[in-house]
Amino acid sequence: MYETPEQYLEIVKREVRKLEDICHCRIFDGENNFCPRCGEYGTWDIETKGFVDEYGNSIYYSTVYYEWRCRICDIRRCN
């Protein structure tokens, strides 16, 4: 069963804090950066699940794979 939108946001908040601690930087929704998984350039989508069309290559947290991914990871089927 999938998590509710509220549960997803709680998970993402926790994962953002972890990633910020690791990279010693701040992460903001809509900010451009590189995907932690594949290194492709994209836009952080920390409020939805990677479906903001204006972001192009959205970088989002996947609760299926339990990792940060981007649309390019999905296209390449990186598992």
ZIKAHU-V98948 format. One record per residue. SS is DSSP state (A for helix, B for strand, O for the rest). PHI is phi in radians with two decimals (none if undefined). Layout:
SS_PHI + SS_PHI
This chain:
O_none + O_-1.44 + O_-1.36 + O_-1.30 + A_-0.98 + A_-1.16 + A_-1.11 + A_-1.05 + A_-1.07 + A_-1.13 + A_-1.07 + A_-1.12 + A_-1.00 + A_-1.11 + A_-1.22 + A_-1.10 + A_-1.03 + A_-1.07 + A_-1.14 + A_-1.09 + A_-1.12 + A_-1.21 + A_-1.62 + O_0.95 + O_-2.57 + O_-1.76 + O_-2.09 + O_-2.22 + O_-1.00 + O_1.50 + O_-1.51 + B_-1.45 + B_-2.96 + B_-1.96 + O_-1.12 + O_-1.11 + O_-1.50 + O_-1.99 + O_1.49 + O_-1.28 + B_-1.27 + B_-2.85 + B_-2.20 + B_-1.08 + O_-2.12 + O_-1.77 + O_-1.92 + O_-2.31 + O_-1.79 + O_1.54 + O_-1.92 + O_-1.49 + A_-1.04 + A_-1.13 + A_-1.39 + O_1.23 + O_-1.50 + B_-1.23 + B_-1.81 + B_-2.44 + B_-1.63 + B_-1.66 + O_-1.50 + O_-1.47 + O_-1.73 + O_0.99 + B_-2.81 + B_-1.34 + B_-2.48 + B_-2.34 + A_-1.09 + A_-1.14 + A_-0.98 + A_-1.15 + A_-1.11 + A_-1.35 + O_1.00 + O_-1.23 + O_-1.97
